[in-house]
């Protein structure tokens, strides 16, 4: 299935991914009694923050994220991102990590878990993520660094 104007879109894959993320967040909340915020779990794994989650469990989660992506990519023939090299991605990841600590959470914690609980802090954070993303794409397109076709 293709969408007009978005020949590379994969709406069914996106829907499946969204369902899996929602299911994982619900299972973590119901099963472990905690929010599935990736930045908080990563901070716990690296000893930056404390929480009730065992550190070994946090490491399993952090290692499982890229490992799961590699497994899916190997079965689906997925390729590495063509828009940035490894150094750029590492720098971007560090900046995002700083921002998630500054904002007390990431898109998974605020956008998926916090929004579903109607947390006011998460509503504001998610609006900020979205507005910043829109502004970044607009600025890059205006500079001739086309992000979206």
C-alpha angles and dihedrals in degrees: 000000000000130000122224109262092011107075093167095049117122105194095170092051089047091050092049091048092049092050091050092049091049091047092049091049092049092047092050092049095045097037103037101019094234139107116257096231108155095206092053092048091048090048089052091049092052093043094245093120136023127229141151090266113104111247091234090056090050090051091049089053094047093048092044094058099066092031091056090048091051091050092050091045092051092052096041099041091244119171136213117272111280095201099072141018126237095265092052091047092049092050091046090050092053091049091049090048090053090049093050091053090047091049094043092240148017137248092280094049097041102024100043107022103025096044092051089054091046091238108179091215090052093047090055093043093049092048088051092050091050097045091047091049092050091048092049093052091046092049093048091048090049090052090052094253093124112210099170124035 
